[in-house]
């Protein structure tokens, strides 16, 4: 079957029955890999068909990626909470190679295996650390905190943190209290719930500037919260593209 047809079947929600037959044998999600050209970066990426098709044609979370690359430099450290198949992790890893560092959290063990292959394929094993746990406000069997990981790995120059766990993102933020106060990295956090608590917590950690993904100022008296809040300790302008 031609690759172009495979991509279309893998990406279309209207072709679920065909996708199940061809790409989910025995109920397992099929993974495809190939090179992605995202703005000025080229890298190998592995994921299910639908995600891969989007990555190749449009990119994934482009504004968040651009935000990260706007604040990161040379030997900086970035933290990706809820990495999923690692598009943002890989973008940051390639951008910071060879001196910078990315720490990537992903709780799903099957996704971790795929992401680890992506890391190896891109020769980023020395630059990307994969934490096969979720992030929370306290330690447990399946969870750890950002503060614990920062301390254990002796991380320095933390400039960027992305938090997107499809749940209690505020709880993740609480577990990064020391990191936020010590480094004041730019934070991009999903506002799924506890929006006011997230905003006020970041203020208590010394953050002064809040914008949405359209570079519009976000304040506590707005009518509705953006899907993602971007917090910084200095004025930030996210570019339309990275040249």
Residue pairs with C-beta under 8 A, 6 or more apart in sequence:
1 22
6 22
6 23
6 32
6 49
7 49
7 52
7 53
7 56
8 15
8 53
9 15
9 18
9 19
9 22
9 23
9 49
10 19
10 23
10 30
10 32
10 48
10 49
10 50
10 52
10 53
11 49
11 50
11 53
11 54
12 19
19 49
22 30
23 29
23 30
23 48
23 49
24 30
29 48
30 48
30 49
31 46
31 47
31 48
31 114
32 46
32 47
32 48
32 49
32 52
33 44
33 45
33 46
33 52
33 117
33 118
33 121
34 44
34 45
34 52
34 56
35 42
35 43
35 44
35 45
36 42
36 43
36 44
36 45
36 55
36 56
36 59
37 56
38 55
38 59
38 62
38 65
38 91
39 59
39 241
39 242
39 243
40 242
40 243
41 91
41 94
41 95
43 90
43 91
43 94
43 122
44 118
44 121
44 122
45 52
45 55
45 85
45 86
45 87
45 90
45 118
46 52
46 85
46 114
46 115
46 117
46 118
46 121
47 55
47 85
47 87
47 114
48 85
51 60
51 85
51 87
54 60
55 87
59 65
59 87
60 87
60 88
61 87
61 88
63 213
63 238
64 88
64 162
64 188
64 213
64 228
65 87
65 88
65 91
65 92
65 242
66 238
66 239
66 240
66 241
66 242
67 160
67 186
67 188
67 213
67 230
67 236
67 238
68 78
68 88
68 91
68 92
68 95
68 160
68 162
68 186
68 188
69 91
69 92
69 95
69 242
70 236
70 237
70 238
70 239
70 242
71 159
71 160
71 185
71 186
71 232
71 236
72 78
72 92
72 95
72 96
72 100
72 159
72 160
73 100
73 159
74 96
74 99
74 100
75 96
75 99
75 100
75 101
75 157
76 96
76 100
76 101
76 157
76 158
76 159
76 160
77 100
77 101
77 102
77 103
77 155
77 156
77 157
77 158
77 159
78 92
78 96
78 100
78 101
78 102
78 103
78 158
78 159
78 160
78 161
78 162
79 102
79 103
79 104
79 105
79 146
79 149
79 158
79 160
79 161
79 162
79 185
80 86
80 88
80 89
80 92
80 102
80 103
80 104
80 105
80 162
81 105
81 135
81 146
81 161
81 162
81 163
81 164
81 165
81 172
82 105
82 106
82 135
82 162
82 163
82 164
82 165
82 166
83 89
83 104
83 105
83 106
83 115
83 130
84 106
84 111
84 115
85 111
85 114
85 115
85 118
86 104
86 106
86 114
86 115
86 118
86 119
88 162
89 102
89 104
89 115
89 119
89 128
90 118
90 119
90 122
90 124
90 128
92 100
92 102
92 160
93 100
93 102
93 119
93 122
93 124
93 127
93 128
94 122
94 124
96 102
96 127
97 124
97 127
98 126
98 127
100 127
101 127
101 128
101 129
101 155
102 124
102 127
102 128
102 129
103 128
103 129
103 131
103 149
103 153
103 155
104 115
104 128
104 129
104 130
104 131
105 131
105 133
105 134
105 135
105 149
106 112
106 115
106 130
106 131
106 132
107 132
107 133
107 134
107 142
107 143
109 132
112 130
112 132
115 130
116 130
119 125
119 128
119 130
129 153
131 144
131 149
133 142
133 143
133 144
134 142
134 143
134 144
134 165
135 143
135 144
135 145
135 146
135 149
135 163
135 165
135 172
135 175
135 176
136 143
136 144
136 145
136 168
136 171
136 172
136 175
137 145
137 171
137 172
137 174
137 175
138 145
138 175
139 145
139 148
144 175
145 175
145 176
146 161
146 172
146 175
146 176
146 179
147 175
147 176
147 177
147 178
147 179
148 175
149 155
150 158
150 178
150 179
157 183
158 179
158 183
158 185
159 183
159 185
159 186
160 185
160 186
160 187
160 188
161 176
161 179
161 185
161 186
161 187
161 188
162 187
162 188
162 189
163 169
163 172
163 173
163 187
163 188
163 189
163 190
164 188
164 189
164 190
164 228
165 172
165 190
166 190
166 192
167 192
168 192
168 193
168 194
169 189
169 190
169 191
169 192
169 193
169 194
169 198
170 193
170 194
170 197
170 198
170 201
172 189
173 180
173 187
173 189
173 198
173 201
173 202
174 201
177 205
179 185
180 187
180 202
180 205
180 206
180 207
181 205
181 206
184 205
184 206
184 207
184 233
186 230
186 231
186 232
186 236
187 202
187 207
187 229
187 230
187 231
187 232
188 228
188 229
188 230
189 198
189 228
189 229
189 231
190 227
190 228
191 198
191 225
191 226
191 227
191 228
191 229
195 225
195 229
196 220
198 229
199 210
199 218
199 220
199 225
199 229
200 220
202 210
202 229
202 231
206 233
207 231
207 232
207 233
208 232
208 233
208 234
209 217
209 231
209 232
209 233
209 234
209 235
209 236
210 217
210 218
210 219
210 229
210 230
210 231
210 232
211 217
211 218
211 230
211 232
211 236
211 238
212 218
212 226
212 228
212 229
212 230
213 226
213 227
213 228
213 230
213 238
215 237
215 238
218 225
218 226
218 229
230 236
230 238
